[in-house]
């Protein structure tokens, strides 16, 4: 599972509070037009209810397809393996990685739309894996942003 953190001009605690408030409002509302918070309405309208396909989605789907059929083998170190001090190292194909660890396209597109809405200048992604969601983040945030990724 990927943990993606958008580093924006508000504290993580504030962002978490806003996300919880958003969920409360959205669950109570029958439609997005009954959502009273402007911030929550904006998320519902521009992120959750948005059906438009952005320019990047087609390109990302092509890359996703290439990853799913790429049989190139890469080294993988599993640091959580059976108490091994240095981790267990083995080789695995990119296709095998993509089957078990790529986010669904709709989740990546949701992340893209949220990033477009928030417009962060600095993004930190934890659990990068093959880097597909990092590409979604960078494409959504634009050239003036920076994306930092950590895999481990």
N, C-alpha and C positions, 0 to 999 in steps of 0.2 A: 504494500500500500504506500502510496506516495503522500508525503506530508509537504505541502507547498505553502510557503509563508510569503506573503506579499509585504515587503517592508515599505510602508508608506509614511506620510507625515503625521501619523497618529500612533499612539502606543498600541501594543498588541492587546492589552487589556481593554482599551477603548474599542478596538475593532471587534473583539470577542463579545463585548457587551452589545454593540450595535447588531452583530449577527444574531444573537439570542433574541433581542427585541424584534428584529426582522422576522424571525421564525414565529414568534408569538403573534405578531400582526398578521402574517400571511396565513397561519392556521385558522385564525378567527374569521378572516374575510371570505365571503362566498366567491367574489371575483376580485380582480386586481383593483377595480374601481371603488371597492369598499375599504381599501387600505388607506389610512389617514396620514401616516407618516410620509412626508415627501421623499425621504431617503429610501424607505422601504418600497414605496410605489415605484420609484426610479429603478430599483433592483428588479422588482417584479416585471415591470414593463420592458426594460432594456436588456435584462439578462435571462430571466426565466421564461417569459412569454415571447421573446424575440424569435422569429422563424427565419430571418434573412440569413443567407449563407454569405459569409465574408469572403473576400478575395483569397485568403490564405487556406481556407478549408479544403479546397480541391487539391492544392499542392501538398498539404499535410496528409490527406488520404492516400495520395500516391506514395509518399515516403513511408507511411504506415504499411502499405502493401509490400513495398520493397523489403522492409524489415521482417515482415511475417514470412517471407520466402527466402531470406538470406541464410544460406547454410554455412557461411564463414564461421569458423570456430574462434572463440576468444577465451582468454584466461579469466577465471572467476575465483575470488577468494571469499569463502564463507566464514566470517569471523564468529558466527554463532554455532558452529558445528561441534557438537559433542565435547565441549570443553577443550578443544584443541587450543594450545597457547597462541600459536601464530595464525590460526585459522586453517581451514581445509581448502586447498587449491585444486581446482579441476577445470576442464575445458568444457564449454557449452556453446552451441550454435546461437547466433543472433535470433534465428527463428524460434528456438526454444525459449529464450528470454522473452521475446515478444508475446508468446502465447500465454505466459503466466504473469507478466508484469506491466504490459502496456495498458494505460487507461482506455476505457471505451471512448469512441469518437465524441459522443455527446457530452461526456464529462470534460474532455479537453476543450470542446467548443464552449461549454459553460464557463470554464476557466478563462478562455479567450475573451468572452463577452464581459465578464466581471473585471478583467484587467483593462479593457477598453473604457469601461465606466469609471473605474477608480483612477486611472492614469498615474500609476506609480512611476517614480524615477529610479528607484532601486528595488530590485527583486532578489530574494534569496530562496532557492529551491532546495529542499532537503530530500534526498532519496531520488536522485536524478535518473538512475538506471540508463536507458538508452538515449535520453535527452529529448524525446519528442515533445513532452509538455513544456520543456524549456524553450523549444522553438515556438510553440504557441504563445508563451508569455512574451518573448522578445518581439514577435510579429505584432502582438496586440499593443505592447507598450511603446513601440516606436524606436527610432534611432537615438533619441536623446536619453533613453533609459539604459541602465546596466543590469544584466542578469548574472548572478553568481550561483553556481550549483555545487552541491556537495553530495558525493555518493560514498556510502560506507556501510 
